Each structure stands twice: as C-alpha cells, then as structure tokens.
Amino acid sequence: MAQENKDGQEKTEEPTSKRREDARRDGEVARSKELSTAMLLLTAGTTLLILGAWMGTKALDIMEYNFSLTRDDLITHEAMFTHFGVSVWHAIVTVLPFLIVLFFVGAISQILVGGWNFTFKALQPKFSKMNPISGLKRIVSKNSLVELIKSIAKVLLVGVTAYIIIWGLKEEFATLGFMAFEPAIAKGSYLIVWAFIAISLSLILVVIIDVPWQMHQHNEKLKMTRQEVKDEHKNTEGNPQVKSRIRRLQMEMAQRRMMADVPKADVIITNPTHYAVALKYDEQGSGAPVLLAKGQDEIASKIREIADHYEIPVLQVPPLARAVFFSTELGDEIPQALYMAVAQVLAYVYQMKQHKAGRAARPGPVPQVDVPADLDPDSSSE
C-alpha cells in the first residue's frame, strides 16, 4: 500500500535523484544493524581464533606479574602504583589489536549498505520526535511489527543453533574435567570460540532478509507524491512561466539589436511580404555578403519600414529571400551556393545608385536569379 503525506496524497512516485541527495545530506540513508552485528560477531570470533593463544599467554603473564609481589611492593605506595600502571599497559597492548580489528570492521559494515555518509544534521535534535502521538504511531507502525518479528526470529534462530551446537559438543566439554588445568583451559577456549563462530554464522540468514528489507523501506520512505515531483521540477528547472518570459525578453532584446543593424544594410531582399533579409557587403573586404537581419511577417514588415526610412533599396526576389532566410544565421556569411545570385542583386543595386547619381541609365527590372532547390524549402510561398 502506498504511503500518504500530510495532505493525504499517496506517495506513488519513485524518489528523484535530488530527493535522494537531500536525504543523504540530512543523514537519511539505508542501514542494516543486522549486517553490522553479524560482521562484528564473526570478526570477533575469527580474531579470537587467530589471536586467542597469544592473548591468553599475555593474560597469564599479567596475572603472574600481579601475583608475584614482594614485601617492599606491598608496603610502598609508589611501587604499587608503578605495578598497577605496568599491568594496565600490558592489558591495553593485549586487547588493542582485537579492538582495532573490530573498529575497522564496524566502520566498513556501516557503509556496505547506503555507502559513506558524513553529516552533522543527523546529530541535530528533532523536537518532532518528542511528540507522543508521533511516537505512538512509530510503535504501532508496520516497520515496528517487522522489527518485532525479526527480533523474535533472531532469538529463536540463535537459540536453536546454540542448543544444537552445544548439544553436539557435550562429550567434548565432558572430557575437560579429566584433563590438566592448562590443556583443559586451552581446549575449552577453543571449543567456545568455534561454537561462538558457528552461532554467529546463523545470523547470515537474518542479514539476507534484513538488507533488502532496509533498502526497500528506505526507498518507500523517500517516495514522493506527483505534486512533490512537480514542485521539485519547478524549483530545479525553474517555473515554466518565468522561463517563457525570460526567453521572450531575450528574443525581444535580440530583435532590437537586429533592427539596430538594419540601417547598415546595402539591400533588403523580400518575398515580398512573408520574408525579408538585410544583407551587407564590404567592397573593401575579402569576405562574402553578411546577413544583418531577417524576419517573417510582422518582423519582415518592420525591416521594410526601417529600410524605407533610411532609403535602403528593397528588392522583391522571393526565391533568394527564402533561401537566405532558411540557410543563413544572423552575422554569418551567405552560403557559397548563393554567391552568384546575391552578386546579381548587388550589381543591380549598384546600377540603381549610379542612376540616382546621374552617372548611368536607369536599370531594367529586378533580375530573376537562380537559386538551388535545396536552399529554397518554401518555394511555393508568395
């Protein structure tokens, strides 16, 4: 059954990557106490099996040292404190390797499920946990019921395993009473450690069940409602209305800059009404004509108005207007395939300028240029 949030909406959506990252920053990661417990117990048993003889010898040396006190040691405070300090130091040296191994295994076992995560947020007090109603809900929750069943199963599993192992070793333990003290201690310790390891191995079954369950529970806890997903998307990607307004403002600014370049054009080529392009050619330069502005419908009309105001030649060459509009971006040179067609138009503009200056006869009609079909995708437009 899907969880519900405070508004009663079902949490049916898988947690997003941002939701998981936020949870990790808050210290919420999947953890398995059973895995840590099993690894620590098995490591403790294995370490005792390996270091047990050495640790036992060191313990006997400490006991022998403490039972070999002279009369001067007993009546001198300084000697007793020295004796006690030496005993404590040897005890620390004896157990330190064992504790170091357990420390590293405990740290590793914590990050096997959920990975490494260090944050101070998990240490901050949460007053919501002091709410008795919330506490009661946690006590009677499905997770608490699972934890209760798991605890009962652990007790039964460990108890049955311990009974079987101890019952199987009863004859071995019975022979200890007929052995000398030191061999009996050594063999008894050996049997106890192996029994401890065998009992700890039974917890692997609990771990196999607990790890997937904890990961599933963590994922269920992080699930989101559809509204939460939408809100997160808005906060992450930005409000669509705001983004639309920003894009509109950017387009308006780009259009204003483009319109400011129209007076620099040498010629405006139109469709005649749907498209308009403004071209600039530097006779002193070595490059091809450059597209200063282009537009459709209302923008095309605005380009023509600016051209009329600044007395820039406006020529109706529909195929060329469409070809330049679709093939060239603002500020770019025209494609090489249009060089000849644009050159004819510019030559016509030059003749018009010469005619107005009284240095040449009036040119004929606007030349009809040839444009490659692949550069004129809208050849049927008027």
Buried (B, 14 or more C-beta within 10 A) or exposed (E): EEEEEEEEBEBEBEBBEEBBEBBBEEBBBBBBBBBBBBBBBBBBBBBBBBBBEEBBEBBEEBEEEEEEEEEEEEEEEEBEEEBEEEBEEBEEEBEEBBEEBBEEBBEEBBEEBBEEBEEEEEEEEEEEEEEEEEEEEEEEEEEEEBBEEBEEEBEEBBEEBBEEBBEEBEEBBEEEEEEEEEEBBBBBBBBBBBBBBBBBBBBEBBBEEBBEBBBEBBEBBBBBBEEBBEEBBBEEEEEEEEEEEEEEEEEEEEBEEBBEBBBEBBBBBBBBBBBBBBBBBEEEEEEBBBBBBBBEEEBBBBBBEBBEEEEBBBBEBBBBBBBBBEBBEBEEBBBEEBEEBBBBBBEBBBBBEBEEEEEEEEBEEBBEBEBEEEBBEBEEBE
